[in-house]
Amino acid sequence: MPRSADLRVARVFLAIRIAYWIGAAVTLIWSPIGNPAYRPPFRAWFALGDTLFDTFAQWDSGWFIHIAQHGYDSKKSTAFLPVYPLLVRGVADVVRSDVVAAVLVSLAAATVAVVVLHSLARPLLGERGAYDTVLLVALYPIAFVFTAAYSDGLFLALAAGSFLAATQRRPLVAGVLGGLACGTRLVGLALLPALVVLLWDRRRLYVLAPLILLPAAVGAYALYLDRHLGDAWAFVDAQGVYWQRHVHGGGPFSGIWLAVRDGYQGASELVQHLPRAPGAPKHNDQWSSWNVIQLLVLIAATWLTWVAYRRLGLAYALYSAATLLIVLTSPADVVPLVSLPRFLLGDFPLFLALAAVCATRPRLRSSLLIGFAAVGGAAAVGFAHHVWIA
């Protein structure tokens, strides 16, 4: 039964994401654009294939592909951790195209991720709740990154896999997968307190030893950068210098304050239709909308973290809370919570909690799935046309 259920979950997820992928690619045929983010030098596919695999090769995709091709040849590139580009490089040696390899790695990893999430959710929510968790992830408005040259699918698979291994009392597997998650995204460190809770045994504290692999993965990357570029903390400095993400003295409280302040200001500008001040950036209205939306997303994520604690347990809530705190510790200058909706893809307890809330609310369930699907389609098309989404 579990194997057939896993196959069903994988087929449903692939069908949904490939449908969105092809749909967005078709819009590029009707309304083609130049791709300023990345233009692969190797062309092994016919024209339609180029359009398909280039569909979501936008924005940060260029950095991941560049690292896969050339390694870390600048401090700016160090903001993107190495596990995903290394895997892309290995697959590219087989398929002979970096962008094709990147998309295939993302899609395969995301498929594994939803199968793992289904396994995590089944004992907590039942078969219906586990299936709803998969649908919510598959239709999430930012899920187009699962068919892009982005590391989100791989991170989700590794983080959820580490969590599942810990629930099965397999500490070594949990530590290895958690370490790889930290080598994919720095926010993987949020796994540490949750894994400690899941594996804790006062009579066998040595089972926690493999968890040292999580901070060790970050330390190994810092050591490599120190020897390669002469700056062990280049990946931290790059966030502030090139992406305007700064660690403030107030820690996550600074991020919360900036998010509330800018969200309130953005709402005031939109509601009152305030004219743009002389000299204000031309994208001011768009930034106001982003600040409002992302503040609402933060509020929803905070509430769902509480739901995770009440319905799923302490470990799930700890991971979700730690993820939010890490993100809030380094807010951006103009839009403090920029990319928060995408970062939450890795915060999988939120999707389990949302599925739990929907279990007894069929109208809410239908509304969420329809809303996610509609917004997700618009977001995928916009991103394919090089519109910044998340």
Residue pairs with C-beta under 8 A, 6 or more apart in sequence:
2 119
5 118
5 122
5 127
6 115
6 118
6 119
9 114
9 115
9 118
9 131
9 134
10 111
10 114
10 115
12 134
12 135
12 138
13 110
13 111
13 114
13 134
13 137
13 138
14 107
14 111
16 138
16 139
17 107
17 110
17 138
17 143
17 146
17 147
18 147
20 143
20 144
20 147
20 376
20 377
20 380
21 52
21 55
21 56
21 144
21 147
21 380
22 52
23 377
23 380
23 381
24 55
24 56
24 144
24 380
24 381
24 383
24 384
25 51
25 52
25 55
25 384
27 381
27 384
27 385
28 51
28 54
28 55
28 384
28 385
29 48
29 51
31 385
33 385
33 386
35 54
35 57
35 58
35 386
36 386
37 57
37 58
37 59
37 61
37 62
37 386
38 54
38 57
38 58
38 61
38 62
38 65
38 99
38 149
40 54
40 57
40 65
40 97
40 98
40 99
42 96
42 97
42 98
43 50
43 97
44 95
44 96
44 97
44 100
45 52
45 53
45 97
45 100
53 97
53 99
53 100
53 103
54 99
55 147
55 148
55 384
56 103
56 144
56 145
56 147
56 148
56 149
56 150
56 380
56 383
56 384
57 65
57 99
57 102
57 103
57 148
57 149
58 148
58 383
58 384
58 386
59 383
59 386
59 388
60 80
60 150
61 99
61 102
61 148
61 149
61 150
63 77
63 79
63 80
64 80
64 84
64 85
64 88
64 102
64 149
64 150
64 151
65 85
65 88
65 98
65 99
65 102
65 149
66 77
67 77
67 80
67 82
67 85
68 85
68 86
68 88
68 89
68 92
68 98
68 101
68 102
69 89
69 98
72 78
72 82
72 225
72 228
72 229
75 229
75 231
75 234
75 237
75 238
75 241
76 238
76 241
76 242
77 238
78 225
78 229
78 234
78 235
78 238
79 235
79 238
79 239
79 242
79 243
80 151
81 151
81 182
81 183
81 184
81 185
81 186
81 221
81 235
82 183
82 221
82 224
83 151
83 154
83 158
83 180
83 183
83 184
84 105
84 151
84 154
84 155
84 184
87 105
87 154
88 98
88 101
88 102
88 105
88 149
89 98
89 101
91 101
91 104
91 105
92 98
92 100
92 101
92 102
94 101
95 101
95 104
99 149
102 148
102 149
103 147
103 148
103 149
105 153
105 154
106 145
106 146
106 147
106 148
106 149
106 150
106 151
106 152
106 153
106 154
107 146
107 147
107 153
108 153
109 153
109 154
109 156
109 157
110 143
110 146
110 152
110 153
110 156
110 157
112 157
112 161
113 137
113 153
113 156
113 157
113 160
113 161
114 134
114 137
114 138
116 157
116 160
116 161
116 164
117 130
117 133
117 134
117 137
117 156
117 160
117 348
117 351
117 352
118 130
118 131
118 133
118 134
119 130
119 164
120 160
120 163
120 164
120 167
120 348
120 352
121 129
121 130
121 133
121 352
121 355
122 130
124 311
124 312
124 352
124 356
125 132
125 133
125 352
125 355
125 356
125 359
126 359
128 359
129 352
129 355
129 356
129 359
130 355
132 355
132 358
132 359
132 365
133 351
133 352
133 354
133 355
135 369
136 351
136 354
136 355
136 368
136 369
136 372
137 143
137 345
137 348
137 351
139 369
139 372
139 373
139 376
140 345
140 351
140 372
140 376
141 341
141 372
141 375
141 376
141 379
142 341
142 342
142 345
142 376
142 379
142 389
142 390
143 345
143 376
144 376
144 379
144 380
144 383
144 384
144 389
145 152
145 153
145 342
145 345
146 152
146 153
148 383
151 184
151 185
152 342
152 345
152 346
154 184
155 181
155 184
155 185
155 187
155 188
155 346
156 345
156 346
156 348
158 177
158 178
158 180
158 181
158 184
158 188
159 177
159 178
159 181
159 188
159 191
159 346
159 348
160 348
161 173
161 177
162 173
162 174
162 175
162 177
162 178
162 181
162 191
162 195
163 174
163 191
163 194
163 195
163 198
163 315
163 319
163 348
165 171
165 173
165 174
165 177
166 174
166 194
166 195
166 198
166 199
166 315
167 198
169 199
169 207
171 199
171 207
171 208
171 209
171 210
171 211
172 210
174 195
174 198
174 199
174 210
174 211
175 195
175 209
175 210
175 211
175 212
175 213
175 214
176 210
176 213
178 188
178 191
178 192
178 195
178 211
178 213
178 214
179 213
179 214
179 216
179 217
180 217
181 188
181 191
181 214
182 188
182 189
182 191
182 214
182 215
182 217
182 218
183 217
183 218
183 220
183 221
185 346
186 218
186 235
186 326
187 323
187 326
187 327
187 343
187 346
188 214
188 217
189 214
189 215
189 218
189 322
189 326
190 319
190 322
190 323
190 325
190 326
191 214
191 319
191 322
192 211
192 214
192 215
192 322
193 318
193 319
193 322
194 315
194 316
194 318
194 319
194 322
195 211
195 214
195 315
196 208
196 211
197 314
197 315
197 318
198 315
199 207
199 208
199 211
200 208
201 207
221 235
222 232
222 233
222 235
223 232
225 231
225 232
225 233
225 234
225 235
226 232
231 237
236 247
239 245
239 246
239 330
240 246
240 247
240 330
243 332
244 332
244 333
244 334
245 330
245 331
245 332
246 330
246 331
246 333
247 329
247 330
248 254
248 255
248 329
248 331
250 257
251 325
251 328
251 329
252 324
252 325
252 326
252 328
252 329
253 328
254 328
254 329
254 331
255 327
255 328
255 329
255 330
255 331
255 336
255 337
256 328
258 331
258 336
259 291
259 294
259 295
259 298
259 328
259 331
259 336
259 337
260 295
262 291
262 295
262 335
262 336
263 291
263 292
263 294
263 295
263 296
264 295
265 288
265 291
266 287
266 288
266 289
266 290
266 291
266 292
266 295
267 288
267 292
268 274
269 284
269 285
269 288
270 285
270 288
270 289
270 292
276 282
276 284
276 285
281 287
287 334
287 335
290 335
290 338
291 335
291 336
291 337
293 341
294 335
294 336
294 337
294 338
294 340
294 341
295 337
297 337
297 340
297 341
297 344
298 324
298 337
298 340
301 320
301 324
301 340
301 344
301 347
301 350
302 324
304 320
304 349
304 350
304 353
304 354
304 357
305 317
305 320
305 321
305 324
305 349
305 350
305 353
306 317
307 353
307 354
307 356
307 357
308 316
308 317
308 320
308 349
308 350
308 352
308 353
309 316
309 317
311 353
311 356
312 349
312 352
312 353
312 356
316 349
316 352
316 353
317 349
319 347
319 349
320 347
320 349
320 350
320 353
323 343
323 344
323 346
323 347
324 347
327 337
327 340
327 343
331 337
332 338
338 390
339 390
340 390
341 390
342 390
344 350
354 368
357 364
358 364
358 365
358 368
359 365
379 389
379 390
382 389
383 389
